[in-house]
Amino acid sequence: MAQMMTMPSFVKATNWKHFARSRIVWCLAVIVIAGVRHLSSNGADFLSSLGDTDDATRLVQVRLLLDGAGWFDTHLPQMGVPASLDSHWSRLVDLPLAILIGGLSQMVGADWAETITRVVWPIMVLLPLVFLVVREAEIEAGAWAAIIAAVLIVASPFALFQFMPGRIDHHNVQILCIAGGLILLPRALFSPSLAPAVGAILGLGLVVGFEALVLCGFVLGLAALFCCFVTEMRVGTMRVMVACAVTVAAGFVATTDPGRWFVVVCDAVSLNLVALIGIGAATVWSLHRLAPRAGAFVWICGLAVGGIASVAVYGAMEPACLAGPMGQVDPRVGPIWLDHILEVQSLYAFSLKDPKVGIAYLATAFMALGVFYLKLRERLTPQRALHLALLAAAVGYGLIYVRLMPYAMWIVVPVIAVWMARLPAFGSVSRNTVRLGALVMLNSTVLLMAGQAVASVILGQTVPEEGVKGAVAGCERRAGMRLIGKLAPGLVVADIDLGPHIVAHSRHRVLAAPYHRIDQSILALNEIMTASPEVAEAKLRAIGADYVVLCAKPAKDPKAEKDRTFAGVLRRGEAPGYLTPILLGKEAGFLKGWRVAPVGR
């Protein structure tokens, strides 16, 4: 009996105190808690659909790669009419997903391989970012700061929503690279040994996507300006910018067909971006080599010349790109689709619909700014001043675009964690109690205000409007999509947000999908949906449409009863004679379909 009560040797040998303080344990705990919490409330949705439109399209792109599409071939032939979609998404995200799905398919089959990958991939991307944030907090203020940072991450819907199970698009990879790089940047600028790695991380984020291009460019430009007055920053800044430029150039070569190197686009890594960043990096490198100890005036003049030259070359290669990544998009797409996407709206516009999101974001972000401002007043250093400017830029861009809120949240978490870890005792209340109270108060405020409102940002849905701007949540579920997939392959005219899901579940081709590179298809879809049923018939036959599929949810707007457009009458169940209903069954929910009858029938 005594022998049975003896503890196993490995338990005796384990330093449980050290284990409990391990950073990796806390990071894994964050992921497990967040994942379980998400799946417990959204598990049914995860299994019943492929997520949002970008997740479905990413899966389509990966499947084509696994089926033999060339490395440089990101053409998606099932989306868009008459010209189909040439995706601007980087193959660098497709590759690990293809490896995971391809490897797992050999063991569990394709369906389960995709499902497992949709869980595993977000974890793989989230883990290094959580580890980085926790580690940065610990470097500044010890173990307590690391634990507080972990708790703050768990409690932040803004930080986590792009990393939840099902998120296999490029947003989480961009956040990992850009937010992670910017968190490390203030240290890297004064630590030349760390600088190349940080520059490479930022460059990789830009190769993957342009979501945070302006934020990243602004911060790097600000760092270069600081170099004019702070000589000890010059080596680190030069190495960051050179590494970033080299990484962007390498990414361009690795992901662009050599036959298209001189085809300039605004929405993906292209020769103009390589030139823009390259000239900027070359300017800082030249100043460091030729005038390493020169005064501020020399550096300001040199940076001004280099900056003007880089922008001039960038604009000369493609003037439309001076208007931003959407510079080559037909402006008519804006009011009918692009302007209504939630993630590209300002926080102010979004908060008019749900003020809780704005209050929660501002409560957290401005607390971090206030904390760091007080810290700066205690001791003014160039590194702290730059860090405050970086925080302000991240928070500011989060106000301009909802999609940039996660970047700001990841950047401010270590700042708040360090502040809480350093809170002093208050009278007879111990330091630990004060820390815990502050943590509970902040998390309660954020969670109370954010609630489930952030779900609309997660889905990236459009604001319900007339025409192509219809929210389709629920209609994209697999049950309905698979019923559509059983029909003979043909051209489907569908709600724009249903397009990627139809393609992912069938061999059909869709008229349009929510991607700016098929802007003419989006315009054609809008013309059909907003036309009268008689005019819509002619347009449907002109493009050779075989099916019409809509999410026919009951309308809450009284004006819907008077809507005589093609989409309006279909959503009310008043199909014109040239459409034959497709019986999809109860499992399709509000998803409705019609077959376009041949001429003469």
N, C-alpha and C positions, 0 to 999 in steps of 0.2 A: 504493500500500500504506500509506504514511504517513497518507494521508487516511482510509483505512478504519480505522486504529487510533485515530483521534481520538475522544475521548469526546463524546457528544452534549451540546449546549449546556445543555439542561435539567438534565442530571446534574451538570455543572460548577456551575451556578447554585444547586443545592440544598444547603442547609445540613444535611447528613446528621446531624451531631451534635445540632443543634436538633431535627430530625425524630425522632431516637431518644428524645429526652427529652420529646417532646410528650405531654401528658396524654391527648389523644384517641387517640393511637396505643396507649398502654398499655391504655386502656379497651376499644378494639376488640380488642386482643390477648386480653384476659380473655374477651371474649364468644366469639371464634373458638375459642380453646382449649377453653373449657368446652363449647361447642356441639358441636365435633368429637368431643371425648371422650365426650360423652353419646350422640351418634348412632352412634359406632363400636361402642358396647356395647349400645345400645338402639334402633338404627335399625330393626331388623326389627319390634320392638314398636310403634314410632312409626307405621310404615306399615300395620301389620296391625290397629290399633285406634284408637279416638278418645280414648285416654287414660283418665282416671278418670271417675267418674260426673259430677262437676261440669263437666269439659271437654265431655262429651257433651251435657249439659243446656244448657250455655251455647251450644253450636252449634245446638241445637234452637231456643232462644230467638231467636238471631240470624236463623235461617232464617225464622221467623215474622215478624220485623220486615221482612225483605227481601220477604216474600210479601204485605205490605200490612197487617200488624197495626198498630194505632194506637200512637203513642208511649207512651201511658200504659197500654196493654193488655199486661200481662206474663202473661196467662193461658195456661197450657199444657194444652190440653184432652185430650191423650193420656195424662196421668199422673193417676192417682187415680180411685177409684170408691167411692161414687157421686159425691162432689164432687171435681172435678179441681183441679189445682194452680194457685193464684195466686202466681206467683213473687215473692219479696221482693228479688230481685237488681236492682241499679240499671241503668237504661238507659244510664247514662254509660259503662259498659264495652261494652254492645252496639253503641253508635254507631260507634266506630272499627273494630270488627270487621266491622260491616255495610258500612262504606265500603270496607275492604280487599277483602272477599269479593265485594261487588257490582262493584267496579271491575275486579278481576282476572278475574271470570267472563266479562267481555266479551272478554277476550283468550285465556284458556286453558281456559275451561269451569268449571263449578261445582265439580267434584271437585278439580281441581288448584288452584283458587282457595282452597278450604278448606285443602288441604294446605300451600300456600305461606303462608297466613295463620297457620297453627299454628306455623310456624317464625319468621316475621317478627315477629309481635306480641310474643312474649316478649322478643325482642331489643330492640324499640322501648321496652319498659318497663324492661329491665335497663340499657340504656346510660346514661340519666340518673342512675340510682342509683349505678352504678359510678363515673361521672364525679364525682358529689358526694362520695363517700367518698374517692376518690383526691385530689380537690382539697382536701378538709378536712385530710387527712394532710399534703399539701404545704404548706398555709398554716402548719401548726404546726411542721414540721420539715424542709421542703425536699424536693428531688427524690427523695432516698433513701427518705423516708417514703412518697412517692407510689408508688414502685416496689414497696416492701414491701407496701403495702396491696393493690396489684393482685395480687401473688402470693398473699397470704392469701385473697383472694376466690376465686381459681382453686382453691385447695386446700380450700375450705370447702364440704362437701356441704350443711351446714345453711343456708348463705346462698343457695345457688344452686338448690336443688331445685324451688322454685316458679317459676323462670325458664327452665327447660329447654324445648326444642322440644315442642310439644303442649299446654303449659299456657296455656289461654286463659280460664280462669275468673278470678274477681276477686281471688284471694289475692295475686298479684304486684303488682297495682295498689295494693292496700291497703298492702303492704310498702313500695312506693316512696314513697307519701304519708306514712305514719305514721313509718316508720323514718327516711326522709329528713328529715321535719320535726323529729323529735326529735334527730337529729344536729346540725341547725342551731340548735335551740332555745337552748342555753346562750349562743351568741353573739348571737342575736336579742334576748334579754331585755336585753342591755346595748347593743344597737345598734338604736335605734328605726327606722332606715331599712330594716332587714332584717325587722323584726318583722311587718309586714302580710303579706308574702309567705309567711313561715313559718306564720302563723295560717291563711292560705288553704289551704296545702298540707295541714295537719292537718285542716281542715274538709272538704276534698275526700275525704280518706281515710275520714272518718266517714260521709260521704254514700254512698260506695261500699259500705261494710260495717262491721259492729260488732265485728269480730274483735278489735281492739285498743282497744275503747272504754274499758275500765277502765284500761288502761295509760296511754292518752292523758289521760283525766280525772284520774288520780292525779298525773301529772307536772304538768299545768296547775294543779291545786289546790296542789301543792307550791310551784310558782313564785309563786302568789298569796300563799302564806304567807310566803315569803322576802321579798316586798315589804314586809311589816310592819316588817322590820328593816333592809332595804337600800333606801334611797330611790332610788338610781340605777337600780334595776330597774323602777320603777313605770311609767314611760312605755312601755318595751318590752313588759312583761307586759300592760298595758292594750291595746296595739295588737295583740298576738298574739291575745288572747281576743276582742276585737271582730271582727277579721278572720275568726277561726274561726267565730264566731256568725253573721256575715253570710253566709259561705260555706255553712254548714249550712242556713240559712234559704233562700238562693237555690237550693241543691240540692233542698230539699223542694218548692219551688214548681215547679222545672223538671222534676221526675220524678214528681210526684204528681197524679193526676187531681183537678181542683178539686172535683169532686163527692165526693171522699173525703178532703178536707182534715181533716175532723173525725172521721174514723175512726182511732182510735189503735191502733197496733200496736207490739209490743215488739222486733221483729227487723229493723226497717228505719227509715230516717229518717222521723219522724212529728212531729206537732205537739208532743207531750210532750218530745221531744228538743230541738226548736227552743226551747221554753220553758226547759228545763233549762240549756242552754248560753247562751241569751240573757239570762236573769236573772243568771247568774254573770258574764257579760261586762259587763252593765249595772252590776252591783255594783262591779266594779273600776273601770269608767269613772267612776262617780259619786264614788267615793273619790278618784280622781285629780283630778277637777274641783273637788270641794268641799274636800278636805283633802290637797293634794299633798305638803305637808311635815309632816303630822301625825305624832305618835308611833305606836309599835307598838300601844299599847292601842286607840287609835281604829280603826286598820285591822283589828285582830283582831276587834273587836266588829262592825265593818261587814261583814267577810267572813263572820262567823258568822251574822249575820242574813240576808245574801244566800244563803249556802249552805243554810240551813234553808228559806228561802222557795223556792229552786229545787227542792229535793228534794220539798218538800210539794206544789208545783204538779205536778211530774212524777208523783208517786204519786197525786194526786187525779184526774188525767186517765185513768189506768189503773193501779189498784193492783197488778195482776199483774206489771207491768213492774218493780216493785221487786225481783222475784226474778231479773231479768236478761232477756236477749233471748229465752230459752226460757220465759218466764213464762206465756205463753198456751198452751203445749203440754200435752196430756193427760199427766199424770205416769206413766201406765201404759206409755208408750212408752219411758221411761228404761231399765228393766231388760231389755227385749227388743230394743232397738236403740241408742238414743242413748248410753247409758252405755258401749257397747262400741266406739264409733268411736275409733280410735287417736289422732286429732289433738286430741280434747278430753280425753284422759287426762292425768294428771300425768306428769312425767318419771320419777318414782319407779315408778309403775305400769308404764310402758312399759319401764323398765330391768329390771324383774323378768323380762321376757321376753327382753330383749337388753341386758345391762349395758354393752356397748360404746358404745351411744348416749349413755348417761348419763355415762360416763367422758370421752368426747370432748367433750361439751358443757361439762361442769364444768371440764375442763382448760383450755379456751379462755376461758370466761366468768370464772372466778375468777382467772385470770392477769391479765385486764384490770382486774378490781376491785383486785387487789393492786398492780398498777402504778400505778393512779390514786390509791390510798390513800397510797402512798409519795410520789407527786407532791404530794398535798395536805399531807402533813406537812412537805415542804420549804417550801411557801409556801401559807398558808391564805388563800384569797380566796372571796368569795361565789359567784363564777362556778364555781370549781373544786368547791366544796362541793355546789352544785346539780348539777353534772355527775356527781359521784360518786353522788348520790342517784338521778339518772336511770339511771345504769348499773345500780345495785343493783335498781331497780324493774324494768328490762327483764330482767335476769337472773332475778329472782325470779318474774316472771310466766312466763318460759320454763320454770321448774321446775313451775309449777302446770298449765300447758297446753302440750302438745307443739307445738301449732300456732303458739305465740308464740316458739319457739326461733329462727326466722329473723330476727325483729325484733331480738332480743338480739345475734345474730351480726353483723348489719350495723352495729349501734351500737358494738360493742366493737372491730371491725376497725381503725378509725382510731386508737384508743387504743393498741392493741398495736403498730401500725405506727410511730407516733410514738416509742414507747418503744424499739423496736428500732433506729430510725434514730439515736437519741441514745446508743446504747451506746458506752462508751469503749473504747479499746484495752486489751488485757489482757497486760501484760508485753511480750513481743516480738511478740505477735499483733496485727496491725493492726485498726483499727476495722472496715474492710470485711469482714475475715475473721470477726470476732466477730459482726457483723450477719448474715452468711450462715449461720454456725453456728447462731445462735439461731433463724433462720427455718426452717432445715432440721429442727431438733429439734422445733419446735412443729408444723410441717406433718406430719412423719412420725408424731407422736403422734396427731394428729387423724385423719389418713387411716387409720392402722392400726386405731384404735379404732372409727371410724365404719364403715369398710368399706362393705358393701352393705346394712347393717341399715337405713339411712335410706330404702331403697326402699319399705319398708312404709308409711312416713309419706308418701312422695310419692304413692302410690296411694290413700291415705286409706281403706284397706280396713278392714272390721270384723274383730274377732277371731272365729275359727271357733267357733260355738256351735250349739246346736240351734235349731229354728224358723227365723226369717227371717235369722238372723245367720250367713250363709255367705260365706266368701271365694270370689270367682268369677274370680280372676286367670287369664287364658287363655281362659275361656269367653266373654269379651266381644269376641273378635276378629271382624273384619269378615266373614271367610268364613262363620262360623256365623250371625252376625246377618243376613247377606244371604239365607241360606237360610230363616231364619225370616220374613224380609220378603217372600219369594215366596208365602207362604201367603195365602189370602184374609183380608182385614182382619177382626180380631175382638178380643175381650178376652183378654189373656194374663195368667195368674197365674204369676209368675216370681220367682226370687230377687230380693230387693230391689235389689241392686247391678246386676242385669242390666236393670232397668227402663229407665233412661235410654238404654242402648245399643240396646235393642229399638226404642224410640221413634225414635231417631236414624237407624235403618236401615229403618224400615217405616212403614206406615200403621196399625199396630196400636195399641190402647190397652192400657195395663198397669194392673193393680190398684193397685200401689204402687211408689214410688221412694223413695230415701233422703233425704226432705225433710220437716222437721217440720211444715210447714203442711198436709200430708195425713196427720196423725197417725192419724185414724180408719181410713184405708186401710191403714196399717202394722199397726194392731191387727187388722184383718180378715184381712190376709195371714198374720199370726202364728197366728190362730185356725185357719185352714185348714191351714197347714203342720204344726202341732202336734196336730191332731185325728187321730182314727183314720180310716182310709180310708173307712169307711162314713159317718161324720159329715162328712168333707171333701166327699163327693159331694153331700150336701144343700146345703152352703154354696156349692160351685161352681155348682150349678144355680140357687141363689137369686140370685146376682149375674150370671148369664148368661155365665159363662166359656166361652170357645171353645177355649183352649189352656192347657197347663201346660208351662212351660219351666224346667229346673233345670240347675245345674252339678253333674253327678254324678261328682265325683272320687272315687277309691278312698279310703275312710275309714281313717285311721290309728288311730282310737280303737276298741278292742275292743268297747266298748259299742254301737257303731254296728250291729253284727250283731244286737243284741237290740232295736233301735229299731223299734217298731211304729207310729210316727206316719206320717202321709201322706207327709211329706218323706223320712222314713227308708226306707220301703219303695221309694219311687221311686228314690232314689239307689242302692239295691242292685239295681235292675232288676226289681223285683217289682210291676209296675203292676197295679192292680185292673182288673176287667173293663170298667168304664165308660170307660177311657182307651185310645185306639188309638195305638200308637207312630208317630211321624213319622220317616221315614228321612231323616236329615240328611247322612249320608255321613261319611267319615273326616276331611274337612277341618273338620268341626265339633268335633273333639276330644272333650272330656268333656261338651259341650253336648248335652242330651237334651230331646226334646219329645214331647208327647202331645196328641192331639185329644180333646176331651170328646165322647163319643158322645151323640147325641140320645136323649131319653127313649124307652125301649121297644126300644132296639137293643142 
